[in-house]
């Protein structure tokens, strides 16, 4: 991995992308673009709904966006390594029902539940990683199978919506700090900061290298199978975290709770600037993309658009995002060629 880091550092130091005009750098940064889109949508929402500028409204938006943002962050890590992970829905459902069936009260119980969700998600991610990296199964087929197993396990644990989540989680994590800062928003900010630190590690360099060109990464000394395994483990832990935050939002369990996330998580990653070809993007853009999708629902509702059209608009945005992602890749490649 050290060889890969040195190679990446040397390439970055001489890369023409560092000499690209500011406008091109901005256009090739999906997180910046989707951030501007979010601000624009929020402005439209505020015009239609004056209460949008209140702390309660913003906190509600953050609470709704947090589970999807974490799920999108997880699928992004796998996509960056040029993989695909459909198990996100199963992990979220499984962690959600476990939280509802075995509630743990108090701060200690809440932290213990979080640890269990992260470990369970990471363990399922490890299974995905082994099947894809070592057994050499196709990622779509193997993660689909794991998702079905997790969904089945969730139904065995809780066959119908019910149960309850501890008050410390359901009230504490959906509250505001200092009367203005949503706790869920602070959690997402913490994840984004940790991602920034993670990008300085050999593992992060390896994930991007494998996604950009697996053969070149292998020749550079990157342990491709271990890197891909680690990507799936990290993704699984983020899915577990998403299930934890979903439980805080709903305060109950549902064996089918994760189903809506399977498409929305990939949509959020796409509109956040992550290339499905691998090696380009990041979880910050994906998390903002998730928040944008949630905000879009509010904007449509405030504009008087029927909720039946929400899926239609989200599908159109997804297609546009994939086209935009391809444009970003083209801009980036032209920058390197110059």
C-alpha positions in Angstrom: 0.0 0.0 0.0 2.9 2.4 0.6 4.0 2.0 -3.0 0.4 2.9 -4.0 0.5 6.0 -1.8 3.8 7.2 -3.2 2.5 6.6 -6.8 -0.7 8.5 -6.0 1.1 11.4 -4.4 3.6 11.7 -7.2 0.7 11.7 -9.7 -1.2 14.3 -7.8 1.8 16.6 -7.5 2.2 16.7 -11.3 -1.4 16.3 -12.3 -2.7 18.8 -14.8 -6.0 18.8 -12.8 -4.1 21.0 -10.2 -3.4 23.5 -13.0 -7.0 23.4 -14.4 -8.9 26.7 -14.4 -11.1 27.3 -11.3 -14.3 26.9 -13.3 -13.3 23.5 -14.6 -12.4 22.4 -11.1 -15.8 23.5 -9.8 -17.6 21.8 -12.7 -15.7 18.5 -12.0 -16.6 18.5 -8.3 -20.0 16.8 -7.9 -20.3 17.8 -4.2 -20.0 21.5 -5.0 -22.6 21.3 -7.8 -25.1 19.3 -5.8 -24.5 21.7 -2.8 -25.5 24.6 -5.1 -28.6 22.7 -6.2 -29.6 22.0 -2.6 -29.3 25.7 -1.7 -31.4 26.6 -4.8 -34.1 24.1 -3.9 -34.1 25.3 -0.3 -34.6 28.9 -1.5 -37.6 27.7 -3.6 -38.9 25.8 -0.6 -38.6 28.9 1.6 -40.5 31.0 -0.9 -43.4 28.5 -1.0 -43.3 27.7 2.7 -42.2 30.5 5.1 -41.8 28.1 8.0 -38.9 26.4 6.1 -36.5 28.9 7.7 -37.4 27.8 11.3 -35.2 25.5 13.4 -37.9 22.9 13.6 -38.3 22.7 9.8 -34.5 22.4 9.2 -34.2 19.9 12.0 -37.0 17.8 10.4 -35.2 17.9 7.1 -32.0 16.7 8.6 -33.8 13.9 10.6 -35.4 12.7 7.4 -32.2 12.9 5.4 -29.8 11.3 7.8 -30.7 7.6 7.2 -30.6 8.0 3.4 -27.4 10.0 3.6 -25.6 7.3 5.6 -26.9 4.6 3.2 -25.8 6.6 0.2 -22.4 7.0 1.8 -22.1 3.3 2.2 -23.0 2.5 -1.4 -20.6 5.2 -2.6 -17.6 3.5 -0.9 -18.4 0.3 -2.8 -19.0 2.2 -6.1 -15.6 3.9 -5.7 -14.0 0.5 -5.8 -15.9 -0.3 -8.9 -18.4 -2.6 -7.1 -22.1 -2.7 -6.5 -23.9 -3.5 -3.3 -27.6 -4.2 -3.1 -27.5 -5.5 0.5 -28.1 -1.9 1.8 -31.9 -2.6 2.1 -31.4 -5.8 4.0 -28.9 -4.5 6.5 -31.1 -1.5 7.3 -34.2 -3.6 7.8 -32.3 -6.1 10.0 -30.8 -3.5 12.2 -34.1 -1.6 12.5 -36.0 -4.6 13.7 -33.3 -5.6 16.1 -33.4 -2.1 17.6 -37.1 -2.3 18.0 -37.2 -5.8 19.5 -34.3 -5.3 21.9 -34.4 -1.6 23.0 -31.7 -0.5 25.4 -32.5 2.5 27.6 -30.2 5.4 28.5 -27.1 6.7 26.9 -25.1 3.5 27.6 -27.9 1.5 25.9 -28.0 3.8 23.0 -24.2 3.6 22.4 -24.3 -0.2 22.9 -27.1 -0.4 20.2 -25.0 1.8 17.9 -22.0 -0.5 18.4 -24.1 -3.6 17.7 -25.5 -2.0 14.5 -22.0 -1.1 13.2 -20.6 -4.5 14.0 -23.6 -6.3 12.4 -23.4 -4.2 9.3 -19.7 -4.6 9.1 -20.0 -8.4 9.5 -22.5 -8.5 6.6 -20.3 -6.3 4.6 -17.4 -8.8 5.2 -19.6 -11.6 3.8 -20.2 -9.5 0.7 -16.5 -8.7 0.4 -15.5 -12.3 0.7 -18.0 -13.4 -1.9 -17.0 -10.7 -4.3 -13.2 -10.5 -3.7 -12.2 -14.0 -2.9 -15.0 -16.3 -4.2 -15.2 -14.1 -7.3 -19.0 -13.9 -7.6 -20.6 -11.0 -9.4 -21.3 -8.2 -7.0 -24.9 -7.6 -8.1 -25.8 -11.3 -7.7 -24.0 -12.0 -4.5 -25.2 -8.8 -2.7 -28.7 -9.4 -3.9 -28.6 -12.8 -2.3 -27.3 -11.4 1.0 -30.0 -8.7 0.9 -32.7 -11.4 0.5 -31.2 -13.4 3.5 -31.2 -10.2 5.6 -34.7 -9.4 4.7 -35.8 -12.9 5.6 -34.0 -12.7 8.9 -35.7 -9.4 9.6 -39.1 -11.0 9.0 -38.3 -13.9 11.3 -37.4 -11.4 14.1 -40.4 -9.2 13.5 -43.1 -10.4 11.2 -45.1 -7.1 11.2 -44.3 -3.4 12.0 -44.1 -3.0 15.8 -41.8 -2.8 18.8 -40.3 0.4 20.1 -37.0 2.2 20.2 -35.6 3.6 23.5 -36.5 7.2 24.3 -32.8 8.2 24.5 -32.4 7.3 20.8 -35.8 8.3 19.4 -35.9 11.7 21.2 -32.2 12.5 21.8 -30.9 11.9 18.3 -33.8 13.8 16.6 -33.5 16.8 19.0 -31.4 20.0 18.5 -28.3 21.1 20.3 -28.0 24.7 21.6 -31.5 25.2 20.4 -30.4 25.6 16.8 -28.2 22.7 15.7 -30.0 19.4 14.7 -28.3 16.4 16.3 -28.7 14.4 13.1 -27.1 17.1 11.1 -24.1 17.2 13.5 -23.8 13.4 13.1 -23.6 13.7 9.3 -21.1 16.5 9.7 -19.0 14.2 11.9 -19.2 11.4 9.3 -18.0 13.9 6.6 -15.1 15.0 8.8 -14.1 11.4 9.4 -14.2 10.8 5.7 -11.9 13.7 5.2 -9.4 12.1 7.6 -9.9 8.7 6.0 -8.9 10.1 2.6 -5.4 10.5 4.0 -5.0 6.8 4.6 -3.5 4.1 2.4 -6.8 2.3 2.3 -8.6 5.3 0.8 -5.9 5.7 -1.9 -6.3 2.0 -2.6 -10.1 2.2 -3.0 -9.8 5.0 -5.5 -6.9 3.3 -7.3 -8.8 0.0 -7.6 -11.9 1.8 -8.9 -9.9 3.9 -11.5 -7.9 1.0 -12.9 -7.7 -2.4 -11.1 -4.8 -3.7 -13.1 -2.7 -0.6 -12.7 -3.4 -0.6 -8.9 -2.3 -4.3 -8.7 0.9 -3.5 -10.5 1.5 -0.5 -8.2 1.4 -2.9 -5.2 -2.2 -2.4 -4.0 -3.7 -5.5 -2.5 -6.8 -5.4 -4.5 -8.8 -8.1 -2.8 -8.1 -6.8 0.7 -9.0 -3.2 -0.4 -12.3 -4.4 -1.9 -13.0 -6.4 1.2 -12.4 -3.4 3.4 -14.7 -1.3 1.2 -17.6 -3.7 1.7 -17.0 -3.8 5.4 -16.9 0.0 5.7 -20.1 0.2 3.6 -21.8 -2.4 5.7 -21.0 -0.5 8.9 -22.5 2.7 7.3 -25.7 0.7 6.4 -25.9 -0.4 10.1 -25.5 3.3 11.1 -28.3 4.2 8.6 -30.6 1.6 10.2 -29.7 3.0 13.6 -30.7 6.6 12.6 -33.8 5.3 10.8 -34.9 3.7 14.1 -34.3 7.0 15.9 -36.6 8.7 13.3 -39.4 6.2 13.2 -39.2 5.0 16.9 -40.5 1.6 15.8 -39.4 -1.4 13.8 -40.5 -2.6 10.3 -39.1 -5.7 8.6 -39.4 -3.9 5.2 -38.0 -0.6 6.4 -35.0 -0.8 4.1 -36.7 -1.4 0.8 -37.1 2.3 -0.2 -33.4 2.8 0.3 -32.2 0.4 -2.4 -32.9 2.8 -5.3 -32.7 6.1 -3.4 -29.2 5.4 -2.1 -27.9 4.9 -5.6 -29.8 7.9 -6.9 -28.2 10.0 -4.1 -24.8 8.8 -5.0 -25.3 9.5 -8.7 -26.6 13.1 -8.2 -23.8 13.6 -5.7 -21.2 13.2 -8.5 -20.0 9.6 -7.9 -19.2 7.9 -11.1 -20.6 4.4 -11.4 -17.5 3.5 -13.4 -15.5 3.8 -10.1 -12.6 5.8 -8.8 -14.4 9.2 -8.9 -16.6 10.9 -6.3 -17.0 10.8 -2.6 -19.5 10.3 0.3 -19.8 14.0 1.0 -21.5 14.6 -2.4 -23.6 11.5 -1.9 -24.8 12.7 1.5 -25.8 16.1 0.1 -27.5 14.2 -2.8 -29.5 12.3 -0.3 -30.5 15.5 1.5 -31.5 17.0 -1.9 -33.8 14.1 -2.7 -35.5 14.5 0.7 -35.8 18.3 0.2 -37.2 17.7 -3.3 -40.2 15.9 -1.7 -40.8 19.0 0.5 -40.5 21.4 -2.4 -43.0 19.4 -4.5 -45.5 19.2 -1.7 -45.2 22.9 -0.9 -45.8 23.7 -4.6 -49.0 21.6 -4.5 -47.7 18.8 -6.6 -49.3 15.4 -5.8 -47.2 12.9 -4.0 -47.9 10.4 -6.8 -45.5 12.4 -9.0 -42.6 12.3 -6.5 -41.3 9.0 -7.9 -41.5 10.4 -11.4 -39.5 13.5 -10.5 -36.9 11.4 -8.7 -36.5 9.1 -11.7 -36.0 12.0 -14.0 -33.4 13.5 -11.6 -31.6 10.1 -11.4 -31.4 9.9 -15.2 -30.2 13.5 -15.4 -27.6 12.8 -12.7 -26.2 9.8 -14.5 -25.8 11.9 -17.6 -24.3 14.7 -15.5 -21.9 12.2 -13.9 -20.8 11.1 -17.4 -20.2 14.8 -18.3 -18.1 15.2 -15.1 -16.0 12.2 -16.1 -15.5 13.6 -19.6 -14.4 17.0 -18.1 -12.0 15.3 -15.7 -10.5 13.2 -18.5 -10.0 16.2 -20.7 -8.3 18.0 -17.9 -5.8 15.1 -17.5 -5.2 14.9 -21.2 -4.3 18.6 -21.5 
